[in-house]
Amino acid sequence: MFTILLLAALAAASPIKTKRAQKTWGLFQTTMGEDFYRDFDFVTFDDPTKGKTNYVDQDTARNRGLAWTRGNQFGMTCDTSSIVPNDTSVRGRDSVRIHSKGWYGEVLVVADIAHMPTGCGTWPAYWTNGYGPWPAGGEFDIIEGTNGGWGNRITLHTDTDKCSIPKTKVPGMSDFSGDVKISNCFGGPGCSIQDPNPKAWAAPFNANGGGWYVMRRNRGGYAVWFYERNGNVPDAIKNGWGTVDEDALGLKVADFPFWNGIAGDGCDFSQEFTDHQIIFNIAMGGQWAEANYKNQGCESQGSIYDLILNQPEKLTEAYFLINSLRIYGPDGDAAATPDAAAAAAAQATGAVQPPPADTPAATVNSSPADANPTSSSTSTMTSTVTAPAQPTQPAPQSTTEPALGGAGPPAPVDDNSGDDGDDSGDSGDSGDSGDSGDDSGDNIDNSDNSDNRSDDGGWRGYWNWHWHK
């Protein structure tokens, strides 16, 4: 209590060191249905998580029904019909990973999602990432988790230990509903906040019809709001208004504030973060998913890679279904336009998402030339709203397995890698009314990032390999 009162008193008495960012946002891009084929690239580099994923290009994804539109919805999934050879010449199960062509500075993004991937063996994410050697430009995870278990963790990664979030919430300065798990934002662990709402993640989210995730990044810091489908949703979010007033959005789920020194005197948005891309991906396994597999109630399904390679029927819930993605910039502020030259240079050098040192540079597949050729490219980031293209029905899934290539990942690590067993009593059932008890023993005293991440079984390992995502 003394700490809270002291911080609040200092805030009232001290001049704000960084100008507070404005809170009115104007819509300048809408992506729905067919627009996703124009506004995103399907990337095909080797799976950085060291799992069993074969990311496919846009043509393959559409022809095989791994990416589709239905009305104004866009869907993406993994292959759910084939047995995949456990062979070094095969990278793994076909899946989809998309990166936005646009790079965004100060921005507010509203994602209306009807369904997110869930199930044993999966590691889905909706996130943003900068350019340059990871994590020099920063990474922000809005939706992320493994095996459909536990809850959604919202995480910020930086390449400096100068950025942190308060271990204790400060009324009027850092108000949010989530639980702080990691406080220092440096490197692989990052600083993280877990959403206690069970309907914000995995099977409960899907059963409830999904909802809206709102993400803001600007000089004031990063923040996330979540609204259930049938909950109390601000009209501007539910109806896709052209202007959003941040003060009308209510209580945040997660807040990573950079102003007034609350996140550390040296944490400067303009210095620590580049413009970011928006990314959706569905990884099959991967080291973090492996480490969490047993503690998240999946052991009865067999080994993680037997499930992924030989039990495609277990992966039918591993898909994103997105109603819309609306992107807002500071009203009338030219800072919303990213540095197109720098972004293009980063894309050309593979810095879009740096692969591990032992894998080839990223290969980025652009949308086909005939994909809505009259629309302006999102990389120019104009202030006008992008009109959605006319949607089409998904192509039927082929019954012929396409040729799979690429170098295989290393042999899987032991499922207990990094597992302290602290969650032995956690069923990990994705329908477990938001069991966030995976951190019941976490005192979050980790300003130096020296904790073991014994919670969640694999969080110690996550420290070491998250940059491979």
KAKALIN-V107942 format. One line per field, one symbol per residue. ss: DSSP state (H for helix, E for strand, L for the rest). phi: phi as a letter, one per 20 degrees, with the letter a starting at -180 (. if undefined). psi: psi as a letter, one per 40 degrees, with the letter a starting at -180 (. if undefined). A space follows every 50 residues. Layout:
ss->???
phi->???
psi->???
//
This chain:
ss->LHHHHHHHHHHHHLLLLLLLLLLEEEEEEEELLLHHHHHEEEELLLLLLL LLEEELLHHHHHHLLLEEEELLEEEEELLLLLLLLLLLLLLLEEELEEEE LLLELLEEEEEEEEELLLLLLEEEEEEEELLLLLLLLLEEEEEELLLLLL LLEEEEEELLLLLELLLLLELLLELELLEEEELELELLLLEEEELLLHHH LHHHHHHLLLEEEEEEEELLEEEEEEEELLLLLLHHHHLLLLEEEHHHLL LELEEEELHHHLLLLLLLHHHHLLLEEEEEEEEELLHHHHHHLLLLLLHH HLLHHHHHHHLHHHHLLLEEEEEEEEEEEELLLHHHELLHHHHHHHHHLL LLLLLLLLLLLLLEELLLLLLLLLLLLHHHLLLLLLLLLLLLLLLLLLLL LLLLLLLLLLLLLLLLLLLLLLLLLLLLLLLLLLLLHHHLLLLLLLLLLL LLLLLLLLHHHHHHHHHHL
phi->.fffffffffffeefffcgfffddcdfcbccblfgffeeceeecfggfem eccdfdffgffffemebbcbmeedcbbdfccdedfecfedfqffbcccdf fedcefbcdddedebcfbpgndcebcbcbedogfdgenbceecarclmdl beddcddcdcefebdffdfdgncbdaefdfdcdeefmgfmdccdffffee blgfgffennrdddcccafepdbcdccfgdeedggfefdmffccegfeen ffebccedemmfeofeedgfeecefceeccbceemofffffegffemdgf enffefffedcffedfeebecdfacddddggmefffefffffffffffen egbffgfecfffddeffgfeelfeeffffflfeefefffffcffffffee fffdcnffffggfggegmeemfdgeefmffeejmgdffdfdeelebfdle felffmmdfffggecffff
psi->dddddddddddddiihdhhhiiehhhhehhhibdddddeiihieiiheef aghghiiddddddeeehiihbeihiiaihfeihhhgieehdahhahhhhi dihhbhihhhhhhdhiiiiheigiihiiiaiihifdeihhhdhiaieeib ahhhihhieieehiihdhhhhedghieihhdhdhehaddahihhhehdee ibdddddeeaahhhhhhaeeaiihihhidfaghiddddefiehhhdeeea hidihgheifedehdeghdddehiiiihhhigihbidddddeddeffede eaiddddddegdeeeeegihhhdihhhiihheheeehigdddddddddee edhhiideiiiihhhiiidegfeeiiieedfieihhhiihiiiiiihieh hihhaiiiiiiiihdeheheeefdehdeheegffheeefdehefgfdefe iefdiededdddddedee.
//
